[in-house]
Amino acid sequence: MKRETMKQKKASINRVVFGLVFFLLGIGGAFAVMPCEGTVYFKIPSTWTSAYAVAGGQKAVFAPSTYPGWSQISASAIGGTNAATEFFIEQTGANDCNSGKCVFRDSMDVLHLSNAPGRGFGCTDFGTTGELWISANPDPAFPNVPYFNSVAPDVKYFYVFLPDDALWKSAVPMMSSNGAPGEALTADPVRCGWYFKRYIDEALPTSVIIYRDDDLNQENAIGLYGAWDDDGVADPIPLSTYFSLYGTSNLYFVADDSFWDVTLEAEGGWSTADPTTVEGSCSYNLAAIIYDTDASLHGAFTCVPNWSPGQTPAQAAANACYYDKVPYNVVSSATGQVPCIGVTPGIVDPILGTDGKPV
Protein backbone atom coordinates (compact mmCIF):
# COMPACT_ATOMS: atom_id res chain seq x y z
CA MET A 1 0.00 0.00 0.00
CA LYS A 2 1.48 3.34 -1.09
CA ARG A 3 2.22 5.94 1.52
CA GLU A 4 0.14 9.10 1.03
CA THR A 5 2.31 12.03 -0.08
CA MET A 6 2.26 15.43 1.60
CA LYS A 7 0.73 16.92 -1.57
CA GLN A 8 -2.08 14.32 -1.47
CA LYS A 9 -2.69 15.00 2.21
CA LYS A 10 -2.89 18.72 1.55
CA ALA A 11 -5.36 18.18 -1.29
CA SER A 12 -7.48 15.94 0.94
CA ILE A 13 -7.52 18.54 3.69
CA ASN A 14 -8.53 21.22 1.19
CA ARG A 15 -11.41 19.08 -0.05
CA VAL A 16 -12.62 18.56 3.50
CA VAL A 17 -12.37 22.26 4.31
CA PHE A 18 -14.23 23.34 1.18
CA GLY A 19 -16.82 20.65 1.77
CA LEU A 20 -17.45 21.95 5.28
CA VAL A 21 -17.69 25.51 3.97
CA PHE A 22 -20.35 24.64 1.42
CA PHE A 23 -22.18 22.46 3.94
CA LEU A 24 -22.34 25.32 6.43
CA LEU A 25 -23.44 27.71 3.72
CA GLY A 26 -26.19 25.32 2.78
CA ILE A 27 -27.40 25.23 6.40
CA GLY A 28 -27.46 29.01 6.56
CA GLY A 29 -29.37 29.38 3.33
CA ALA A 30 -28.29 31.51 0.40
CA PHE A 31 -25.24 33.74 0.48
CA ALA A 32 -25.61 37.00 2.37
CA VAL A 33 -23.64 38.84 -0.30
CA MET A 34 -22.23 38.04 -3.70
CA PRO A 35 -19.99 35.05 -2.94
CA CYS A 36 -17.21 36.23 -5.20
CA GLU A 37 -14.71 39.02 -5.50
CA GLY A 38 -14.14 41.15 -8.52
CA THR A 39 -15.23 44.20 -10.47
CA VAL A 40 -18.11 44.54 -12.92
CA TYR A 41 -17.56 47.00 -15.78
CA PHE A 42 -20.60 48.12 -17.76
CA LYS A 43 -20.80 50.41 -20.78
CA ILE A 44 -24.11 52.17 -20.19
CA PRO A 45 -26.25 52.27 -23.38
CA SER A 46 -26.67 55.71 -24.92
CA THR A 47 -30.43 55.55 -24.27
CA TRP A 48 -29.90 54.98 -20.54
CA THR A 49 -29.30 57.69 -17.97
CA SER A 50 -27.92 55.42 -15.24
CA ALA A 51 -27.39 51.77 -14.36
CA TYR A 52 -27.86 49.64 -11.24
CA ALA A 53 -26.83 46.13 -10.26
CA VAL A 54 -29.99 44.56 -8.83
CA ALA A 55 -29.77 41.54 -6.51
CA GLY A 56 -31.42 40.32 -3.34
CA GLY A 57 -34.05 43.04 -3.52
CA GLN A 58 -31.30 45.67 -3.35
CA LYS A 59 -29.85 47.99 -5.94
CA ALA A 60 -26.30 49.36 -6.20
CA VAL A 61 -25.42 52.12 -8.63
CA PHE A 62 -22.60 51.84 -11.14
CA ALA A 63 -19.98 54.57 -10.62
CA PRO A 64 -17.80 56.17 -13.32
CA SER A 65 -14.72 54.13 -14.07
CA THR A 66 -11.18 55.33 -14.65
CA TYR A 67 -11.57 53.85 -18.13
CA PRO A 68 -13.35 56.34 -20.42
CA GLY A 69 -16.86 55.29 -21.43
CA TRP A 70 -17.18 52.63 -18.76
CA SER A 71 -18.85 52.41 -15.35
CA GLN A 72 -17.94 49.96 -12.63
CA ILE A 73 -19.05 48.40 -9.38
CA SER A 74 -17.44 45.97 -6.94
CA ALA A 75 -19.05 42.55 -6.64
CA SER A 76 -18.94 42.95 -2.86
CA ALA A 77 -21.32 45.92 -3.12
CA ILE A 78 -23.99 43.97 -5.01
CA GLY A 79 -26.92 42.66 -2.97
CA GLY A 80 -26.00 44.48 0.22
CA THR A 81 -26.55 42.18 3.18
CA ASN A 82 -29.31 40.22 1.46
CA ALA A 83 -28.95 36.82 -0.14
CA ALA A 84 -27.64 37.05 -3.69
CA THR A 85 -25.92 34.56 -5.94
CA GLU A 86 -26.68 36.40 -9.18
CA PHE A 87 -27.54 39.90 -10.29
CA PHE A 88 -29.20 41.78 -13.11
CA ILE A 89 -28.50 45.22 -14.55
CA GLU A 90 -31.34 47.73 -14.65
CA GLN A 91 -31.62 51.35 -15.69
CA THR A 92 -33.92 52.58 -12.89
CA GLY A 93 -33.03 50.22 -10.09
CA ALA A 94 -36.73 49.75 -9.31
CA ASN A 95 -36.37 45.95 -9.20
CA ASP A 96 -38.90 45.77 -12.02
CA CYS A 97 -37.31 43.82 -14.80
CA ASN A 98 -40.66 43.60 -16.56
CA SER A 99 -40.06 47.20 -17.61
CA GLY A 100 -37.72 45.90 -20.29
CA LYS A 101 -34.74 47.74 -18.84
CA CYS A 102 -32.85 44.72 -17.54
CA VAL A 103 -29.90 42.88 -18.98
CA PHE A 104 -30.59 39.14 -18.87
CA ARG A 105 -28.84 35.94 -19.78
CA ASP A 106 -31.04 33.20 -21.14
CA SER A 107 -30.43 29.47 -21.22
CA MET A 108 -28.46 29.83 -24.46
CA ASP A 109 -25.98 32.20 -22.81
CA VAL A 110 -27.07 35.03 -25.09
CA LEU A 111 -27.58 38.47 -23.60
CA HIS A 112 -30.75 40.44 -24.30
CA LEU A 113 -31.96 43.95 -23.56
CA SER A 114 -35.50 42.75 -23.12
CA ASN A 115 -37.93 41.41 -20.54
CA ALA A 116 -37.30 37.81 -21.55
CA PRO A 117 -36.86 35.55 -18.51
CA GLY A 118 -33.39 34.24 -17.77
CA ARG A 119 -30.79 33.98 -15.09
CA GLY A 120 -28.56 36.84 -14.11
CA PHE A 121 -24.82 37.14 -13.88
CA GLY A 122 -22.94 35.02 -11.35
CA CYS A 123 -19.45 34.34 -10.08
CA THR A 124 -18.59 31.95 -12.90
CA ASP A 125 -18.89 34.81 -15.38
CA PHE A 126 -15.84 36.50 -13.87
CA GLY A 127 -13.48 33.77 -14.96
CA THR A 128 -10.00 33.91 -13.49
CA THR A 129 -9.46 37.61 -14.12
CA GLY A 130 -11.69 38.94 -11.34
CA GLU A 131 -13.33 41.18 -13.93
CA LEU A 132 -16.60 41.08 -15.84
CA TRP A 133 -17.07 43.38 -18.85
CA ILE A 134 -20.57 43.97 -20.23
CA SER A 135 -21.43 46.23 -23.15
CA ALA A 136 -23.50 46.54 -26.28
CA ASN A 137 -22.60 44.32 -29.19
CA PRO A 138 -20.08 46.07 -31.48
CA ASP A 139 -21.88 44.53 -34.45
CA PRO A 140 -24.49 47.12 -35.57
CA ALA A 141 -26.63 44.30 -36.94
CA PHE A 142 -27.38 43.23 -33.36
CA PRO A 143 -27.70 46.45 -31.34
CA ASN A 144 -29.92 44.83 -28.68
CA VAL A 145 -27.72 41.82 -28.03
CA PRO A 146 -24.95 42.93 -25.62
CA TYR A 147 -22.02 40.69 -24.93
CA PHE A 148 -19.98 39.93 -21.84
CA ASN A 149 -16.51 38.62 -21.20
CA SER A 150 -14.14 38.07 -18.31
CA VAL A 151 -11.46 39.79 -20.40
CA ALA A 152 -11.66 43.49 -21.20
CA PRO A 153 -12.50 44.34 -24.81
CA ASP A 154 -9.79 46.02 -26.87
CA VAL A 155 -7.25 46.03 -24.06
CA LYS A 156 -3.69 47.20 -24.55
CA TYR A 157 -0.77 47.15 -22.12
CA PHE A 158 2.27 49.41 -22.20
CA TYR A 159 5.05 47.99 -20.02
CA VAL A 160 8.19 49.95 -19.17
CA PHE A 161 11.31 48.85 -17.33
CA LEU A 162 12.77 51.82 -15.45
CA PRO A 163 16.43 52.55 -14.64
CA ASP A 164 17.61 50.27 -11.86
CA ASP A 165 19.16 52.95 -9.66
CA ALA A 166 18.59 54.79 -6.39
CA LEU A 167 16.86 57.80 -7.95
CA TRP A 168 14.09 55.80 -9.59
CA LYS A 169 13.82 53.32 -6.71
CA SER A 170 13.11 56.12 -4.24
CA ALA A 171 10.43 57.89 -6.30
CA VAL A 172 7.03 57.24 -7.85
CA PRO A 173 7.16 56.88 -11.65
CA MET A 174 4.70 59.19 -13.38
CA MET A 175 3.50 59.30 -16.98
CA SER A 176 2.30 62.41 -18.77
CA SER A 177 0.11 61.76 -21.82
CA ASN A 178 -0.45 64.37 -24.51
CA GLY A 179 0.89 67.07 -22.20
CA ALA A 180 -1.65 66.36 -19.43
CA PRO A 181 -0.67 66.18 -15.74
CA GLY A 182 1.16 62.98 -14.92
CA GLU A 183 -0.45 59.93 -13.37
CA ALA A 184 1.31 57.23 -11.39
CA LEU A 185 2.18 54.05 -13.25
CA THR A 186 1.16 50.69 -11.77
CA ALA A 187 3.92 48.45 -10.45
CA ASP A 188 4.08 45.00 -11.98
CA PRO A 189 3.08 42.61 -9.17
CA VAL A 190 5.29 39.85 -10.54
CA ARG A 191 8.62 41.44 -11.52
CA CYS A 192 10.60 44.21 -9.87
CA GLY A 193 11.51 47.24 -11.93
CA TRP A 194 8.57 46.90 -14.33
CA TYR A 195 5.57 49.25 -14.44
CA PHE A 196 2.58 49.39 -16.75
CA LYS A 197 -0.38 51.36 -17.99
CA ARG A 198 -3.52 49.59 -19.20
CA TYR A 199 -5.77 51.07 -21.87
CA ILE A 200 -9.33 49.80 -22.20
CA ASP A 201 -11.30 50.51 -25.36
CA GLU A 202 -9.85 54.03 -25.67
CA ALA A 203 -7.67 56.12 -27.91
CA LEU A 204 -3.96 55.77 -27.18
CA PRO A 205 -1.94 58.91 -26.44
CA THR A 206 0.17 60.31 -29.23
CA SER A 207 2.81 61.74 -26.88
CA VAL A 208 4.13 60.20 -23.65
CA ILE A 209 6.82 61.29 -21.19
CA ILE A 210 7.81 59.28 -18.09
CA TYR A 211 9.35 61.02 -15.10
CA ARG A 212 9.78 60.78 -11.31
CA ASP A 213 7.38 62.48 -8.95
CA ASP A 214 10.33 64.29 -7.35
CA ASP A 215 11.41 65.63 -10.74
CA LEU A 216 8.53 67.96 -11.53
CA ASN A 217 10.59 69.85 -14.10
CA GLN A 218 11.25 66.55 -15.90
CA GLU A 219 14.99 67.21 -16.03
CA ASN A 220 15.72 63.46 -16.03
CA ALA A 221 12.63 62.25 -17.86
CA ILE A 222 12.40 59.17 -20.07
CA GLY A 223 11.36 59.55 -23.67
CA LEU A 224 11.56 57.68 -26.93
CA TYR A 225 15.27 56.95 -26.57
CA GLY A 226 15.16 55.94 -22.94
CA ALA A 227 16.94 57.69 -20.09
CA TRP A 228 20.02 58.79 -22.00
CA ASP A 229 18.96 61.51 -24.49
CA ASP A 230 22.14 63.32 -25.49
CA ASP A 231 20.64 66.80 -25.39
CA GLY A 232 19.08 66.28 -21.95
CA VAL A 233 15.56 66.72 -23.31
CA ALA A 234 13.34 63.64 -23.54
CA ASP A 235 11.70 63.19 -26.93
CA PRO A 236 8.03 62.21 -26.39
CA ILE A 237 7.09 58.61 -27.12
CA PRO A 238 4.52 58.40 -29.97
CA LEU A 239 2.75 55.55 -28.20
CA SER A 240 -0.25 55.21 -30.51
CA THR A 241 2.08 55.10 -33.51
CA TYR A 242 4.25 52.45 -31.91
CA PHE A 243 1.28 50.21 -31.12
CA SER A 244 0.18 50.51 -34.75
CA LEU A 245 3.72 50.03 -36.05
CA TYR A 246 4.29 46.85 -34.04
CA GLY A 247 0.70 45.61 -34.44
CA THR A 248 0.43 44.30 -30.91
CA SER A 249 -1.68 44.58 -27.78
CA ASN A 250 1.32 44.30 -25.44
CA LEU A 251 4.26 46.61 -25.93
CA TYR A 252 7.44 46.48 -23.82
CA PHE A 253 10.06 49.21 -23.43
CA VAL A 254 13.32 48.59 -21.55
CA ALA A 255 14.40 52.14 -20.72
CA ASP A 256 17.68 51.04 -19.11
CA ASP A 257 20.14 50.16 -21.88
CA SER A 258 22.41 48.28 -19.49
CA PHE A 259 19.80 45.49 -19.60
CA TRP A 260 19.70 45.25 -23.40
CA ASP A 261 20.60 42.11 -25.23
CA VAL A 262 21.29 42.00 -28.96
CA THR A 263 17.59 41.89 -29.86
CA LEU A 264 16.63 44.81 -27.62
CA GLU A 265 19.59 46.85 -28.82
CA ALA A 266 18.47 46.41 -32.42
CA GLU A 267 15.05 47.81 -31.53
CA GLY A 268 16.23 50.59 -29.23
CA GLY A 269 14.82 48.82 -26.17
CA TRP A 270 11.37 48.09 -27.64
CA SER A 271 9.83 44.64 -27.90
CA THR A 272 6.51 42.93 -28.60
CA ALA A 273 7.67 39.83 -26.73
CA ASP A 274 7.99 39.89 -22.97
CA PRO A 275 11.71 40.27 -22.10
CA THR A 276 11.43 37.72 -19.31
CA THR A 277 15.15 37.87 -18.50
CA VAL A 278 14.98 41.58 -17.68
CA GLU A 279 14.28 42.18 -14.00
CA GLY A 280 15.48 44.82 -11.58
CA SER A 281 16.45 44.76 -7.93
CA CYS A 282 13.59 44.25 -5.51
CA SER A 283 15.38 46.43 -2.96
CA TYR A 284 17.98 49.14 -3.01
CA ASN A 285 20.38 50.39 -0.32
CA LEU A 286 20.01 54.11 0.21
CA ALA A 287 22.53 56.19 2.14
CA ALA A 288 20.97 58.24 4.93
CA ILE A 289 21.94 60.24 8.00
CA ILE A 290 19.74 59.87 11.07
CA TYR A 291 20.53 62.04 14.04
CA ASP A 292 19.03 63.59 17.19
CA THR A 293 18.79 67.32 16.70
CA ASP A 294 19.02 70.02 19.36
CA ALA A 295 17.95 73.58 20.10
CA SER A 296 20.68 75.09 17.95
CA LEU A 297 18.99 73.61 14.89
CA HIS A 298 15.30 73.75 15.77
CA GLY A 299 13.44 75.63 18.48
CA ALA A 300 11.15 72.70 19.16
CA PHE A 301 13.99 71.20 21.17
CA THR A 302 14.35 74.31 23.37
CA CYS A 303 13.16 73.16 26.78
CA VAL A 304 14.34 71.87 30.11
CA PRO A 305 14.06 68.10 30.53
CA ASN A 306 11.92 68.35 33.67
CA TRP A 307 9.38 70.77 32.19
CA SER A 308 5.85 70.01 33.36
CA PRO A 309 2.36 71.34 32.45
CA GLY A 310 1.36 74.40 34.45
CA GLN A 311 4.90 75.67 34.82
CA THR A 312 5.11 79.47 34.78
CA PRO A 313 7.29 81.40 32.31
CA ALA A 314 9.54 82.38 35.20
CA GLN A 315 10.07 78.76 36.09
CA ALA A 316 10.95 78.03 32.51
CA ALA A 317 13.67 80.71 32.55
CA ALA A 318 16.13 78.01 33.50
CA ASN A 319 15.99 76.97 29.88
CA ALA A 320 19.62 77.65 29.08
CA CYS A 321 19.46 75.94 25.67
CA TYR A 322 17.38 78.66 24.03
CA TYR A 323 19.00 80.10 20.90
CA ASP A 324 17.54 83.36 19.60
CA LYS A 325 19.24 82.88 16.21
CA VAL A 326 17.97 79.37 15.57
CA PRO A 327 16.55 79.06 12.00
CA TYR A 328 13.23 77.67 13.26
CA ASN A 329 12.01 78.94 16.60
CA VAL A 330 8.72 78.00 18.21
CA VAL A 331 8.91 80.41 21.15
CA SER A 332 9.78 84.12 21.20
CA SER A 333 12.15 84.10 24.17
CA ALA A 334 13.98 81.92 26.65
CA THR A 335 10.99 82.15 28.99
CA GLY A 336 8.65 80.49 26.50
CA GLN A 337 7.35 77.09 27.41
CA VAL A 338 8.11 74.25 25.00
CA PRO A 339 6.80 70.92 26.26
CA CYS A 340 9.31 68.08 26.19
CA ILE A 341 6.81 65.48 25.04
CA GLY A 342 9.09 63.58 22.69
CA VAL A 343 6.90 64.27 19.64
CA THR A 344 6.28 67.88 18.70
CA PRO A 345 3.69 68.50 15.97
CA GLY A 346 4.30 71.20 13.39
CA ILE A 347 8.00 70.54 12.86
CA VAL A 348 7.29 69.31 9.33
CA ASP A 349 5.09 71.38 7.03
CA PRO A 350 1.81 69.65 6.07
CA ILE A 351 2.47 70.24 2.37
CA LEU A 352 5.38 69.45 0.08
CA GLY A 353 7.76 72.13 -1.10
CA THR A 354 7.93 73.48 -4.64
CA ASP A 355 10.41 70.73 -5.49
CA GLY A 356 8.02 68.03 -4.29
CA LYS A 357 10.09 67.23 -1.20
CA PRO A 358 9.09 67.45 2.49
CA VAL A 359 9.78 70.74 4.25
Residue pairs with C-beta under 8 A, 6 or more apart in sequence:
4 12
25 31
25 35
29 83
30 83
30 84
30 85
31 83
31 84
31 85
32 79
32 81
32 82
32 83
33 76
33 78
33 79
33 80
33 81
33 84
34 55
34 75
34 76
34 78
34 79
34 84
34 85
34 87
34 123
35 85
35 123
36 75
36 122
36 123
36 126
37 75
37 76
37 130
38 74
38 75
38 123
38 126
38 129
38 130
38 131
38 132
39 72
39 73
39 74
39 75
39 130
39 131
39 132
40 53
40 62
40 72
40 73
40 74
40 75
40 78
40 121
40 131
40 132
40 134
41 65
41 67
41 70
41 71
41 72
41 131
41 132
41 133
41 134
41 152
41 200
42 51
42 62
42 70
42 71
42 72
42 73
42 89
42 134
42 135
43 69
43 70
43 71
43 134
43 135
43 136
43 201
44 50
44 51
44 62
44 71
45 113
45 136
48 91
48 101
49 91
50 61
50 62
50 91
50 92
50 93
51 61
51 62
51 71
51 89
51 90
51 91
52 59
52 60
52 61
52 62
52 89
52 90
52 91
52 92
52 93
53 59
53 60
53 62
53 73
53 77
53 78
53 87
53 88
53 89
54 87
54 88
54 89
54 90
54 93
54 95
54 97
54 102
55 78
55 79
55 82
55 84
55 86
55 87
55 88
55 120
56 79
56 80
56 82
56 83
56 84
57 82
57 95
58 78
58 79
58 80
58 82
58 84
59 90
59 93
59 94
59 95
60 73
60 77
60 78
60 79
60 80
61 73
61 93
62 71
62 72
62 73
63 71
63 72
63 73
64 71
64 72
65 71
65 72
67 200
67 201
67 202
68 201
68 202
69 201
69 202
70 135
70 200
70 201
75 123
75 126
78 84
78 87
79 87
85 122
85 123
86 119
86 120
86 121
86 122
87 120
87 121
88 97
88 102
88 103
88 104
88 120
88 121
89 102
89 103
89 121
89 134
90 96
90 97
90 99
90 101
90 102
90 103
91 101
92 99
92 101
97 104
97 115
98 115
99 115
100 113
100 114
100 115
102 113
102 115
103 111
103 112
103 113
103 134
103 146
104 111
104 112
104 114
104 116
104 117
104 118
104 119
104 120
105 111
105 118
105 119
105 120
105 121
105 148
106 112
106 116
106 117
106 118
106 119
107 118
107 119
110 145
111 134
111 145
111 146
111 147
111 148
112 118
112 144
112 145
112 146
113 144
113 145
113 146
114 144
121 132
121 134
121 148
125 132
125 148
125 150
126 132
126 150
127 150
127 151
128 150
129 150
129 151
131 150
131 151
131 152
132 148
132 149
132 150
133 148
133 149
133 150
133 151
133 152
133 153
134 146
134 147
134 148
135 146
135 147
135 148
135 153
136 143
136 146
137 143
137 145
137 146
137 147
138 153
152 198
152 200
152 201
153 200
153 201
154 200
154 201
155 198
155 199
155 200
155 201
155 249
156 198
156 199
156 204
156 243
156 249
156 250
156 251
157 196
157 197
157 198
157 199
157 249
157 250
157 251
158 196
158 197
158 199
158 208
158 239
158 251
158 253
159 188
159 194
159 195
159 196
159 250
159 251
159 252
159 253
159 274
160 173
160 185
160 194
160 195
160 196
160 210
160 222
160 252
160 253
160 254
160 255
161 193
161 194
161 252
161 253
161 254
161 255
161 256
161 259
161 275
161 278
161 280
162 168
162 173
162 193
162 194
162 195
162 210
162 222
162 255
162 256
162 280
163 222
163 227
163 255
163 256
164 193
164 256
164 258
164 259
164 280
164 281
165 284
166 284
166 286
167 212
167 220
168 212
169 281
169 284
169 286
170 214
170 284
170 286
171 212
171 213
171 214
171 215
172 184
172 212
172 213
173 184
173 185
173 195
173 210
173 211
173 212
173 213
174 182
174 183
174 184
174 185
174 210
174 211
174 212
174 213
175 182
175 183
175 184
175 185
175 197
175 208
175 209
175 210
175 211
176 182
176 208
176 209
176 210
176 211
176 218
177 183
177 205
177 207
177 208
177 239
178 205
178 206
178 207
179 207
182 209
182 211
182 213
184 213
185 195
185 196
185 197
185 210
186 195
186 196
186 197
186 198
187 194
187 195
188 194
188 195
188 196
191 279
191 280
192 279
192 280
192 281
192 282
193 278
193 279
193 280
193 281
194 278
194 279
194 280
203 240
204 239
204 240
204 243
205 239
205 240
206 238
206 239
206 240
206 241
207 236
207 237
207 238
207 239
208 236
208 237
208 238
208 239
209 218
209 221
209 222
209 223
209 234
209 236
209 237
210 221
210 222
210 223
210 237
210 255
211 218
211 220
211 221
211 222
211 234
212 220
213 356
214 355
214 356
214 357
215 221
215 356
216 355
216 356
218 234
219 232
220 227
221 234
222 234
222 255
223 229
223 233
223 234
223 235
223 236
223 237
224 234
224 235
224 236
224 237
224 238
224 268
225 234
225 235
225 268
226 253
226 254
226 255
226 256
226 257
226 268
226 269
227 255
227 256
228 257
229 235
237 253
239 251
242 251
242 270
243 249
243 251
246 270
246 272
247 272
248 272
250 272
250 274
251 270
251 271
251 272
252 270
252 271
252 272
252 273
252 274
252 275
253 269
253 270
253 271
254 260
254 264
254 269
254 270
254 271
254 275
254 278
255 269
256 280
257 265
257 269
259 275
259 278
260 269
261 275
261 277
263 271
264 270
264 271
264 275
264 278
293 301
294 301
294 321
295 301
295 302
295 321
295 322
295 323
295 326
296 323
296 326
297 326
297 327
297 328
298 326
298 327
298 328
298 347
299 322
299 323
299 326
299 328
299 329
299 330
299 331
299 338
300 328
300 330
300 338
300 344
300 346
300 347
301 321
301 338
302 319
302 321
302 322
302 323
302 326
302 329
302 330
302 331
302 334
302 336
302 338
303 316
303 319
303 321
303 337
303 338
303 339
303 340
304 316
304 318
304 319
304 321
304 340
305 340
307 316
307 337
307 338
307 339
307 340
309 339
311 337
313 335
313 336
313 337
314 335
316 334
316 335
316 336
316 337
317 334
317 335
319 334
319 335
319 338
320 334
322 331
322 333
322 334
322 336
323 329
324 333
324 334
328 347
330 336
330 338
330 344
330 346
331 337
331 338
338 344
348 358
348 359
349 358
349 359
351 359
352 358
352 359
353 359
